[in-house]
Amino acid sequence: MRSASRLMLLNTLLAPLVTAGLTVAVVAAMLGSAPLGAEEPAAAPAPPPPAPPAPADPLAEPRDLVETAPNTKENLKRAIALYQERLSNTSLSAATRANGFADMSRAWLRLGDLETSEAQKLKSYTSGREAAQKGLALVPNHVESLFWDMANLATTGRTRGVMNSLFMLPELRTGLKRCLELDRNHKLAKQTLAEIDHAVPGIAGGSDERAEKAYQELLQRDPALASTMVLLAKLYRDKGEKEQARTWAQKAIDEQHPSNPNDWKKFDRVDARKVLEELDK
């Protein structure tokens, strides 16, 4: 009854407006409501749910600890532990896991460099080789795994002494040349071959001339490669060419846009300053 009464009252109120020539629909629009008896418009469809966020990179944290964080034992050990944990996830692609094992190898090498005892150094470098070889087992031609395997072998030879490690040279040279076959622009492989040429006596196959040429070629290709500047400074220092050594060490320190800024901050400029200090003695 109440609904009928309200309807009669509303019709009474609207009658004069309808008589004046306005349709019920127009009157309803003026009043801000739908006409009597009209169906309510269909509700707008709900917006689609937002797309799920991209999955987080499980290797980002250990990679950042090696690449950008301060080069401390604590950070490197944390990175290695995270890699060991997360690389056990076999749902990751073979390429992703190979990249992770290669970077774990790099972390082991840097940790070995920070150790003070020969035994601990060699243990770290051996672990670095084992990590790199896991990467190679997943992707046989994975160039970064191959490089860091060879880099850990080279640091093993350096720790034992060049003359005690000459038997390693064939494997080292073969591995590093294979890196360059896989990636002819692999700067670190070419640089490491040059380091070996400088470190090994000529009678055992080394060559300062070949090393110098390789460093100069690298700097022609990448003039901001500060690590090569430092190595060239060391080569000139060892040859007794002090002014050349000083020039290249200072260039490394002064480089405004180094190709590898994180390595420049943590290693290259520190090493360059040590060269200058030695030259000033």
PyMOL commands that set and color helices and strands:
alter all, ss='L'
color gray80, all
select helices_A, chain A and resi 2-19+24-31+60-67+73-86+94-114+118-138+143-160+163-182+187-199+202-204+208-221+226-238+242-254+261-280
alter helices_A, ss='H'
color red, helices_A
deselect
rebuild
show_as cartoon
